[in-house]
Amino acid sequence: MSVPLLIGRKGTNNMEHDIVFDIETEKSFDEVGGRDHLTDLGVTVVGVYSYSDNSYYAYEANEFQKLTEVLKGARRLIGFNIRDFDIPVLAPHVGVNLFSLQMLDLMDDVARGAGFRISLDSLAKATLGAEKSGHGLDAITWWRAGEKEKVKSYCLQDVRLTKDLYEYGSQRGEVYFISKYGGGKVTVPVRWREISQHDVPHLVKRAYDERKTIVVKLLMSSASKENPETRVDVTHIDRKSFEGYSHERKATRTFPFDAVASITLTDHTYLLEQDVQQTLI
């Protein structure tokens, strides 16, 4: 049975349909032959925080159909190391293509900003003054011992830590960890207030398909060469960049995906030459 933890405040604005999630596995890496066998790990519990009703839920395997509907209705999935772990592990167990959904993996910016990967526990301790109550292997042991509520509580605590870390980083643009080399608290810059870099190609393609003008905000390092914010009609998309007509420059410009800080779709539409030609046929 899913377990809601009601907090009592509605989500707001474009975050309203975002969800933060975490999973607990049925088996360990040692039991399935290592990290190359993610889909064999199985899933016991999926913990979810929904911004739409400001509530926490824990789903067992017999409730994954209900979880599927929650995932389908999400604007974006938020989590920690979900791209390399939670998403591929959970994917075979739900009726939605998780890889097609927009996601924000907090690990992406942490690894980029620090130069290496850092655990959720380390970041939570230094940033929030909070820590995990156990380990994933503990959750496997608890589940096999029939302590299901303990596993749900542990999973939801990880969801809460992830949510709190995300909100802290979004508001301040940085999170922290303690250097093991004696350097004290180290700052890691993050860009969670903006869209994930992995969402940029998705949004550009949507704008192109719908022929909608976008407002492109560039990262500071790129803004010295271009306007920091410009309205663009997308005309062509490559693997690492896209081209479009800049309303401010009144010329076609090339925008590398990794130079984009945010993209906003507008209601203004445009036509390309091939659209006009099709109407004349």
Protein Blocks (a to p, Z undefined) as FASTA:
>chain_A
ZZdddehiacehjllmgccdddddfbdfklnopjklmmlnopabdcdddfklopacdddf
klmmmmmmmmmmpmbdcdehklmmmmmmmmmmpccdfklpccddfklmmmmmnopacdfk
lmmmmmnopacfbdfklmmmmmmnopamlmmmmmmmmmmmmmmmmmmmmmnopacdddfk
lnapaddddfklpccfklmmmmmmmmmmnopacdddddfklmmmmcfbdcdddfbdcfkb
ccdddfklopacdddfklpfbdcddfbdcddfklmmmmmZZ
